[in-house]
Amino acid sequence: QKHNVVLVTNDHVTTLTTMADNKITVSAIDRSTVRINDREKVDREKAIMALSVGDAYSYQATNADLKFFYDVEIHSSSALIGIACFTIFCYSLFIATFWDSE
C-alpha cells in the first residue's frame, strides 16, 4: 500500500486540501492527538505507525511535482512575477547603455 505524506505551510493548505484524498491535521496546542479527516482526537503515535513505510521509502520527483510547484509558488505569486518583470526591465536598460559604444 502506498502513502504520500506532505507537510505544508498555511499558504498551500487550500490547494492541497482540494487535491488530497485524506487530510491529517496536527494542532499547534495539543500535539499528542491528530485529526484525520472528520475523526477527532486520534492518537498521534497510532497515526504515525499507520502511515509509516519504514526505511524502504524512496521518493521520486515527477513532472506533476514541478507543475504543482510552478502553479503554487510562481504562477500564483504576482509579487514574484512583478520582480521578474522589473529585473528584465532594469537589465534591458543596462544593456541599452552599451548601444553604439566602442
N, C-alpha and C positions, 0 to 999 in steps of 0.2 A: 504494500500500500504506500502511496506517495503522499507526502505532506509538504506544503510550501508555507513557510513562516516568514512574515515580513514585519519588520519593526519600522514604524512610520512616525513622522512628526506631524504636528497639527495641520500644516498646510496641505498634506497629502491624504488626510483621513477621508474626505468626501469622495475623492476619485477612487481610492482603493476600496472603500466600503461598497460602492456600487459594483465593483468587479468581483468581490470576494464571495465565495460560497459560504464561508463561516467567518465569524468575527469574534476575536478574543480581546476583551478589554481589561486592562490592569489599572486599578485605582492608584492614584498617587498617594492616597492616605493609608489604605489597607492593602498591603502587598501580599498578604497571606492567602487571599482568595482572588479569583478572577471571574469575569463574566464571560460565558461562551454563548454566543447568540442571545437567546432570551432566558438562559438559565443563570440565575443569580447565585453568588456565593459557592462557586466550585473551588475545591481545594487546589491551590497553585501547584503543589507537588504532583498531584494526580494528573493535572492538565499537562505539565511538562513531560511526565512519563508517557502519556498517551500520544504526544506529538513527537517524541524523541525517535530518531532513527539510528542513534549511536554514532560511532566513528566512521561508518561507511558512507556518510553523506558527502557528496561532492556536487557543487553547483556548477552548471554550465550556462554561461550567458547566451542569450539568443537575440535575434533581431527584434523580437517583441519587447525585450527589456530596453533596448536602445530607443525604440519608438516611444515607449512609455516615458523614459527619461526626457526625451525631446519634448513630448506633449506637455508634461507636467512642469519641468524645470525651465525650458527655453521658450516654447511657443506661447505658453500662457503668461509669461512674465513680460509685461510691457516695459518695465524698467530696464530689463536686460536687452531687449530689442532697441530701446532708445539709446542705451550706452553703445551698442554696436554701431548704430547709425551715426552717432556723434563721433565715434572713433574713426569711422570711414571718412566722414567729412573733414576732420582735422588732418588725417593722413593725406587726403586729396589736396588740401591747402599746402601742406608741407611739400608734396611732390610738385605743386604748381610753382613754388619758389625757384625751382631749378629750370623752369621753362626758358628757353633761349639763353641759358647760361653757358659759358665756355670754360 
